[in-house]
Amino acid sequence: MGATEDVFAVVPERDSVLHSWSVQANWNAPTVVGGRGALLHLADGREILDMSSLAECSNLGHQHPRLVVAIREQAERLCFVTNAWGAQPRAELAQALLERSGFRGGRVFFTLGGADANEHAVKIARQAARKPRGAVIARDRSYHGATHLTMALSGDSRTRSQVDPGAFNVHHVAPPYAYRCPFNSSNADECGRLAADSVADQIDRLGAGEVAAVVMEVDAGTNGIVAPDTYWPALRRHTADRGVWLIADEVMSAFGRCGEWFAWQRYGEAGRPDLMTLAKGLTGAALPLGAVVMSHAVAAAIEHEMLYTGLTYCGHPLSCAAGVAALEAYADEGLIERSRALGASLLAELERMRERHPVIGDVRGGHGLFAVIELVANRDTRAMHMPWPLTPAPLQALVDAAMAEGVSLATRGNLILLAPPLVIEERQLADALALIDRLLSRFFPH
């Protein structure tokens, strides 16, 4: 992929920094010193094509000029004021989010990132429902964050031993995983409806008066599940019929990742949640920021009550200025529409790849620049190489080989997760897919 001209002196961090989601003794990643578009510049002079937007968050690529300018100008004007005071970029960003989402008359609560956005959404939903310890329904094979409450919300086998969901009054239902449907359906649309029905059944078992909220990912997630289109509208209908708030976790799926500003908008008003949580693409990852966007009904329910929550840096002016610039960039550069078009092409190429490689059991996604390749040991039985969420050795070898050729890929378990920046050049995307095609033949021959 080429090389940068300058090689930087690197201060090592392997023995001094505690790295998240890593075995510390095994961590040995290169140092990133810059970037441009979909490329990362490394300290050793290499350029790496980023096919995951790092943690599915750098939707606008790296060092987007508009974001850099906005942050610089805001820093010169006002770096920080607490949420107890007003700040112009905070007001502008809140208004822009309400307009883009159609939550007119609602409010926005700004957070530091996605996990505390989900945590605050649950707190706000419980307060608005007058159920301070009300039950919350989430789903297995989901991810909402790594605080204790969001680990309880998450149906994540990696962290289940660290937290007791029952202690947080969290209840899990089976996911809308059509390829391995937990409801024994071979029809994707039916699997989506059955998964939504299971939420309704859980509400009924607990009693609607005891349930404060349902929190679900709308589309893209690192769990690799993309729900059938029958799922979300049915879920919205079931929760509305029972008077239970629906929280859409859009931390990963918003801002063009799934071809819309917010993934639920693919279903129009039939998909509108009561609250939604945002982060990642909200600032294009230029600065940390999360948000809870809520409907007029939710906001009105707590309008005259004390909100006992918040963190010192909630709604930080620098981050909000980056958010305003990010929303302008998405709109002015037509990136939502571009993601939708490139996502369709991406999925079509993956379907062709599936025909060539028996190791590919399923491909899904493609509403925007997010797609999943699920690898199997046997396509007929859908048997996995390793139990979830372990990564089979040949897949790790494939990732290492791709990196050696200048492409960074994200995987989880038996999945390859493709989520490049929305600004990726079409030639770069095509080259990366061709590389994956070659490496599948090399590491999974048939």
C-alpha positions as CSV (number, residue, x, y, z in Angstrom):
1,M,0.0,0.0,0.0
2,G,3.0,2.3,-0.1
3,A,5.1,4.0,2.6
4,T,5.3,7.3,4.2
5,E,8.5,9.3,3.9
6,D,9.2,9.9,7.6
7,V,10.0,7.3,10.2
8,F,9.3,8.4,13.8
9,A,11.2,7.7,17.0
10,V,8.8,5.5,18.9
11,V,8.2,5.6,22.7
12,P,7.3,2.0,23.5
13,E,4.1,1.4,25.5
14,R,4.0,-2.4,25.6
15,D,5.3,-2.5,29.2
16,S,3.6,0.6,30.5
17,V,0.0,0.8,29.2
18,L,-2.8,-1.6,30.1
19,H,-4.5,-2.3,26.8
20,S,-8.2,-3.1,26.6
21,W,-9.5,-6.4,25.3
22,S,-6.0,-7.8,25.2
23,V,-3.8,-10.4,27.0
24,Q,-1.1,-7.9,28.1
25,A,1.7,-10.4,27.6
26,N,0.7,-10.9,24.0
27,W,0.1,-7.3,23.0
28,N,2.5,-6.1,20.4
29,A,0.8,-3.7,18.0
30,P,2.5,-1.1,15.8
31,T,2.3,2.6,16.6
32,V,0.1,4.8,14.5
33,V,1.5,8.3,13.9
34,G,-1.0,9.7,11.4
35,G,-3.4,9.0,8.7
36,R,-5.4,10.2,5.7
37,G,-8.7,8.9,4.4
38,A,-8.8,5.2,4.8
39,L,-5.1,4.9,5.4
40,L,-3.2,4.7,8.7
41,H,0.5,5.9,8.8
42,L,2.7,3.8,11.0
43,A,5.8,4.8,12.9
44,D,7.9,2.5,10.8
45,G,6.9,4.2,7.6
46,R,4.3,1.8,6.4
47,E,0.8,2.7,5.2
48,I,-2.1,0.4,6.2
49,L,-5.5,0.3,4.6
50,D,-8.0,0.3,7.5
51,M,-10.9,-2.1,6.6
52,S,-12.6,-1.8,10.0
53,S,-12.6,2.0,10.7
54,L,-10.5,0.9,13.7
55,A,-13.3,0.0,16.2
56,E,-16.0,0.7,13.5
57,C,-15.8,4.3,14.5
58,S,-13.6,6.3,12.1
59,N,-16.5,6.7,9.6
60,L,-15.0,9.8,8.2
61,G,-11.5,8.3,7.8
62,H,-8.4,9.6,9.5
63,Q,-7.5,13.2,10.0
64,H,-10.5,14.5,8.1
65,P,-9.6,18.1,7.5
66,R,-13.0,19.5,8.5
67,L,-12.7,17.9,11.9
68,V,-9.2,19.1,12.5
69,V,-10.2,22.6,11.6
70,A,-13.3,22.6,13.8
71,I,-11.3,21.2,16.8
72,R,-8.6,23.8,16.4
73,E,-11.0,26.7,16.1
74,Q,-13.0,25.6,19.1
75,A,-9.8,25.1,21.2
76,E,-8.8,28.6,20.5
77,R,-12.2,29.9,21.5
78,L,-13.2,27.7,24.5
79,C,-11.7,24.4,25.5
80,F,-14.0,23.4,28.3
81,V,-17.0,24.4,30.4
82,T,-19.0,22.0,32.5
83,N,-22.5,20.8,31.5
84,A,-23.9,23.2,34.2
85,W,-23.1,26.0,31.8
86,G,-24.2,26.5,28.2
87,A,-21.8,25.9,25.3
88,Q,-22.7,26.9,21.7
89,P,-21.3,23.8,20.0
90,R,-23.3,21.6,22.4
91,A,-26.5,23.4,21.6
92,E,-25.8,23.3,17.9
93,L,-25.1,19.6,17.9
94,A,-28.2,18.7,20.0
95,Q,-30.4,20.7,17.6
96,A,-28.8,19.0,14.6
97,L,-29.3,15.5,16.0
98,L,-33.0,16.2,16.8
99,E,-33.5,17.5,13.3
100,R,-31.7,14.6,11.6
101,S,-33.6,12.0,13.7
102,G,-37.0,13.7,13.6
103,F,-37.2,13.7,17.4
104,R,-38.6,17.2,17.5
105,G,-39.6,18.2,21.0
106,G,-37.2,15.7,22.4
107,R,-33.9,16.2,24.1
108,V,-30.3,15.1,23.9
109,F,-28.1,14.0,26.8
110,F,-24.4,14.0,26.0
111,T,-22.1,11.3,27.4
112,L,-18.4,10.4,27.0
113,G,-18.9,7.4,24.7
114,G,-21.1,4.4,23.8
115,A,-21.1,2.4,27.0
116,D,-22.2,5.3,29.2
117,A,-24.7,6.4,26.6
118,N,-26.4,3.0,27.0
119,E,-26.1,3.1,30.8
120,H,-27.6,6.6,30.9
121,A,-30.4,5.6,28.4
122,V,-31.4,2.8,30.8
123,K,-31.4,5.2,33.8
124,I,-33.4,7.8,31.9
125,A,-35.9,5.2,30.6
126,R,-36.4,3.8,34.1
127,Q,-37.0,7.3,35.5
128,A,-39.4,8.2,32.7
129,A,-41.3,5.0,33.2
130,R,-41.5,5.6,37.0
131,K,-39.8,2.2,37.4
132,P,-36.4,3.0,39.1
133,R,-35.5,-0.7,39.3
134,G,-37.7,-1.8,36.4
135,A,-36.7,-4.8,34.3
136,V,-34.7,-4.3,31.1
137,I,-34.8,-6.8,28.3
138,A,-31.7,-7.3,26.1
139,R,-30.6,-10.1,23.9
140,D,-28.0,-12.9,23.8
141,R,-25.0,-12.4,21.4
142,S,-25.1,-8.6,21.8
143,Y,-22.7,-6.0,23.0
144,H,-23.5,-2.7,24.7
145,G,-20.3,-1.8,26.5
146,A,-17.9,-2.8,29.2
147,T,-19.1,-1.0,32.3
148,H,-20.8,-3.4,34.8
149,L,-24.4,-2.4,33.7
150,T,-23.6,-2.6,30.0
151,M,-21.8,-6.0,30.6
152,A,-25.0,-7.1,32.2
153,L,-27.0,-5.8,29.2
154,S,-24.6,-7.5,26.8
155,G,-25.2,-11.1,25.8
156,D,-21.4,-11.6,25.7
157,S,-19.9,-14.9,26.7
158,R,-16.5,-13.2,27.3
159,T,-17.7,-11.2,30.2
160,R,-20.6,-13.2,31.6
161,S,-18.5,-14.5,34.5
162,Q,-17.8,-11.0,35.7
163,V,-21.4,-9.8,36.2
164,D,-24.8,-11.1,37.2
165,P,-27.5,-9.7,34.8
166,G,-30.1,-10.6,37.4
167,A,-28.6,-8.3,39.9
168,F,-29.3,-5.4,37.5
169,N,-32.8,-6.8,36.6
170,V,-31.7,-7.5,33.1
171,H,-33.3,-10.4,31.2
172,H,-32.0,-11.8,27.9
173,V,-33.9,-13.3,24.9
174,A,-32.6,-15.2,21.9
175,P,-31.1,-13.1,19.0
176,P,-32.4,-12.7,15.4
177,Y,-29.6,-14.8,14.1
178,A,-31.1,-16.1,10.8
179,Y,-28.1,-18.2,9.7
180,R,-28.3,-20.2,13.0
181,C,-31.8,-19.4,14.0
182,P,-32.4,-20.2,17.6
183,F,-36.1,-20.7,16.8
184,N,-35.3,-23.5,14.4
185,S,-36.5,-21.6,11.3
186,S,-34.8,-21.9,8.0
187,N,-36.6,-18.8,6.7
188,A,-34.9,-15.5,7.6
189,D,-38.1,-13.4,7.6
190,E,-39.8,-15.9,9.9
191,C,-36.8,-16.0,12.2
192,G,-36.9,-12.2,12.5
193,R,-40.6,-12.3,13.4
194,L,-40.1,-15.1,15.9
195,A,-37.2,-13.2,17.6
196,A,-39.4,-10.1,18.0
197,D,-42.2,-12.3,19.3
198,S,-39.9,-13.7,21.9
199,V,-39.4,-10.2,23.3
200,A,-43.1,-9.7,23.5
201,D,-43.4,-13.1,25.3
202,Q,-40.7,-12.0,27.8
203,I,-42.5,-8.8,28.5
204,D,-45.7,-10.7,29.1
205,R,-44.0,-13.2,31.4
206,L,-42.5,-10.4,33.5
207,G,-45.6,-8.2,33.3
208,A,-45.5,-5.0,31.2
209,G,-45.9,-3.0,34.4
210,E,-42.6,-4.4,35.6
211,V,-40.6,-3.7,32.5
212,A,-39.0,-0.3,32.0
213,A,-37.3,-0.8,28.6
214,V,-36.0,-3.1,25.9
215,V,-32.5,-2.3,24.5
216,M,-31.4,-3.8,21.2
217,E,-28.8,-3.2,18.5
218,V,-30.6,-2.2,15.3
219,D,-28.2,-3.5,12.7
220,A,-24.4,-3.6,12.8
221,G,-22.6,-5.0,15.8
222,T,-19.3,-6.8,16.6
223,N,-21.4,-9.9,17.4
224,G,-21.8,-10.3,13.6
225,I,-25.6,-10.6,13.6
226,V,-27.6,-8.6,11.1
227,A,-31.3,-9.0,11.9
228,P,-33.7,-9.7,9.1
229,D,-35.8,-6.7,8.0
230,T,-38.9,-8.2,9.6
231,Y,-37.3,-7.9,13.1
232,W,-37.1,-4.3,14.0
233,P,-40.6,-3.1,12.9
234,A,-42.2,-6.1,14.8
235,L,-40.1,-5.3,17.9
236,R,-41.2,-1.7,17.8
237,R,-44.9,-2.8,17.5
238,H,-44.6,-5.2,20.4
239,T,-43.0,-2.7,22.7
240,A,-45.4,0.1,21.8
241,D,-48.4,-2.1,22.3
242,R,-47.2,-2.9,25.8
243,G,-46.2,0.6,26.8
244,V,-42.5,-0.3,27.2
245,W,-39.8,2.1,26.0
246,L,-37.6,0.9,23.2
247,I,-33.9,1.9,23.2
248,A,-32.1,1.6,19.9
249,D,-28.4,1.0,20.4
250,E,-27.0,2.9,17.4
251,V,-23.5,3.3,18.7
252,M,-22.0,1.4,15.8
253,S,-24.8,1.4,13.2
254,A,-25.5,5.2,12.9
255,F,-24.0,7.9,10.7
256,G,-24.0,6.0,7.4
257,R,-22.5,2.7,8.6
258,C,-25.8,1.0,7.6
259,G,-26.8,3.3,4.8
260,E,-28.9,5.7,6.8
261,W,-28.2,8.5,9.3
262,F,-29.6,6.1,11.9
263,A,-30.2,2.4,11.0
264,W,-33.8,2.4,12.3
265,Q,-34.7,5.0,9.6
266,R,-34.6,2.2,7.0
267,Y,-38.1,1.3,8.4
268,G,-39.5,4.8,8.5
269,E,-41.8,5.8,11.3
270,A,-42.6,2.1,11.9
271,G,-39.1,1.7,13.3
272,R,-38.8,4.9,15.4
273,P,-37.6,4.0,18.9
274,D,-38.3,6.0,22.1
275,L,-34.6,6.6,22.8
276,M,-31.4,5.9,20.8
277,T,-27.8,5.9,21.8
278,L,-24.9,7.2,19.7
279,A,-21.1,7.5,19.8
280,K,-18.3,6.3,17.4
281,G,-19.3,8.0,14.1
282,L,-20.9,10.9,16.1
283,T,-17.5,12.7,15.9
284,G,-16.0,10.4,13.3
285,A,-13.9,9.2,16.3
286,A,-11.9,12.5,16.3
287,L,-12.8,13.0,19.9
288,P,-14.7,11.0,22.5
289,L,-18.5,11.7,22.6
290,G,-21.7,9.8,23.1
291,A,-25.3,10.8,23.2
292,V,-28.8,9.7,24.2
293,V,-31.4,11.1,21.9
294,M,-35.0,10.8,23.3
295,S,-38.5,11.4,22.1
296,H,-40.7,14.2,23.3
297,A,-42.7,11.7,25.4
298,V,-39.6,10.6,27.3
299,A,-38.2,14.1,27.7
300,A,-41.6,15.4,28.9
301,A,-41.8,12.6,31.5
302,I,-38.7,13.9,33.3
303,E,-38.9,17.6,32.5
304,H,-39.8,18.7,36.0
305,E,-37.7,16.1,37.9
306,M,-34.1,16.1,39.0
307,L,-31.8,14.2,36.7
308,Y,-29.4,12.4,39.1
309,T,-26.7,11.6,36.6
310,G,-23.8,13.0,34.6
311,L,-20.1,13.0,34.4
312,T,-17.7,16.0,34.5
313,Y,-17.0,15.9,30.8
314,C,-20.5,15.3,29.5
315,G,-21.1,17.5,26.4
316,H,-17.4,18.6,26.3
317,P,-17.3,21.7,23.9
318,L,-14.3,20.4,21.9
319,S,-16.1,17.1,21.3
320,C,-19.4,18.7,20.4
321,A,-17.6,21.0,17.9
322,A,-16.2,17.9,16.3
323,G,-19.7,16.4,16.2
324,V,-21.1,19.5,14.5
325,A,-18.4,19.3,11.9
326,A,-18.8,15.6,11.4
327,L,-22.6,15.9,10.7
328,E,-21.8,18.7,8.2
329,A,-19.2,16.4,6.5
330,Y,-21.6,13.5,6.2
331,A,-24.2,15.7,4.6
332,D,-22.0,17.9,2.4
333,E,-20.0,15.0,1.0
334,G,-23.0,12.7,0.4
335,L,-21.4,10.0,2.5
336,I,-24.7,8.4,3.7
337,E,-25.8,7.8,0.2
338,R,-22.3,6.8,-0.8
339,S,-22.1,4.2,1.9
340,R,-25.5,2.8,0.8
341,A,-24.3,2.4,-2.8
342,L,-20.8,1.0,-1.9
343,G,-22.4,-1.3,0.6
344,A,-24.6,-2.9,-2.1
345,S,-21.5,-3.4,-4.3
346,L,-19.6,-4.9,-1.3
347,L,-22.3,-7.4,-0.6
348,A,-22.6,-8.4,-4.2
349,E,-18.9,-9.1,-4.4
350,L,-19.0,-11.1,-1.2
351,E,-21.8,-13.2,-2.6
352,R,-19.6,-14.0,-5.6
353,M,-16.8,-14.8,-3.3
354,R,-19.0,-17.2,-1.4
355,E,-19.6,-19.1,-4.6
356,R,-15.8,-19.6,-5.0
357,H,-15.0,-20.5,-1.4
358,P,-16.8,-23.4,0.4
359,V,-15.4,-22.1,3.7
360,I,-17.8,-19.1,3.5
361,G,-21.0,-20.2,5.0
362,D,-22.8,-16.9,5.0
363,V,-22.4,-13.2,4.0
364,R,-24.7,-10.6,5.4
365,G,-25.1,-6.9,5.9
366,G,-24.5,-4.5,2.9
367,H,-27.1,-1.9,3.8
368,G,-24.1,0.4,4.0
369,L,-20.4,-0.2,4.4
370,F,-20.8,-3.0,6.9
371,A,-20.7,-6.7,6.0
372,V,-20.0,-10.0,7.7
373,I,-18.2,-13.0,6.3
374,E,-19.0,-16.1,8.4
375,L,-16.6,-19.0,7.9
376,V,-17.5,-22.6,8.5
377,A,-15.8,-25.9,8.6
378,N,-18.7,-27.5,6.7
379,R,-21.2,-25.5,4.7
380,D,-23.8,-28.3,4.7
381,T,-23.9,-28.7,8.5
382,R,-22.7,-25.1,9.3
383,A,-20.3,-26.5,11.8
384,M,-17.7,-24.0,13.0
385,H,-14.0,-24.5,13.1
386,M,-13.9,-23.4,16.7
387,P,-16.6,-22.8,19.4
388,W,-17.7,-19.2,19.5
389,P,-16.0,-16.8,20.2
390,L,-12.7,-18.5,19.6
391,T,-10.8,-17.6,16.4
392,P,-9.6,-20.5,14.3
393,A,-5.8,-20.5,13.6
394,P,-6.1,-20.3,9.8
395,L,-8.2,-17.1,10.2
396,Q,-5.6,-15.5,12.4
397,A,-3.0,-16.5,9.9
398,L,-5.0,-14.8,7.2
399,V,-5.3,-11.6,9.2
400,D,-1.5,-11.6,9.8
401,A,-0.9,-12.1,6.1
402,A,-3.2,-9.3,5.2
403,M,-1.5,-7.0,7.6
404,A,1.9,-7.9,6.0
405,E,0.4,-6.8,2.7
406,G,-0.8,-3.5,4.1
407,V,-4.5,-4.3,4.9
408,S,-5.9,-4.3,8.5
409,L,-8.9,-6.6,9.0
410,A,-11.2,-7.0,12.0
411,T,-12.3,-10.5,13.1
412,R,-14.3,-12.0,15.9
413,G,-14.6,-15.7,16.4
414,N,-15.2,-17.2,13.0
415,L,-16.2,-13.9,11.4
416,I,-14.5,-11.3,9.3
417,L,-16.1,-7.9,9.9
418,L,-15.8,-5.4,7.1
419,A,-16.5,-1.8,8.0
420,P,-14.1,0.6,6.2
421,P,-14.3,4.3,6.4
422,L,-17.1,5.8,4.3
423,V,-14.5,7.8,2.4
424,I,-12.6,4.7,1.2
425,E,-11.7,5.0,-2.4
426,E,-13.4,2.4,-4.7
427,R,-10.1,1.1,-5.9
428,Q,-8.9,0.6,-2.3
429,L,-12.1,-1.4,-1.5
430,A,-11.7,-3.5,-4.6
431,D,-8.1,-4.2,-3.9
432,A,-8.8,-5.2,-0.3
433,L,-11.6,-7.6,-1.4
434,A,-9.3,-9.2,-4.0
435,L,-6.7,-9.7,-1.3
436,I,-9.2,-11.4,1.0
437,D,-10.2,-13.6,-2.0
438,R,-6.6,-14.7,-2.5
439,L,-5.9,-15.3,1.1
440,L,-9.1,-17.4,1.6
441,S,-7.7,-19.7,-1.2
442,R,-4.3,-19.8,0.6
443,F,-5.4,-20.5,4.1
444,F,-8.7,-22.4,3.5
445,P,-7.9,-24.4,0.4
446,H,-10.6,-26.8,-1.0
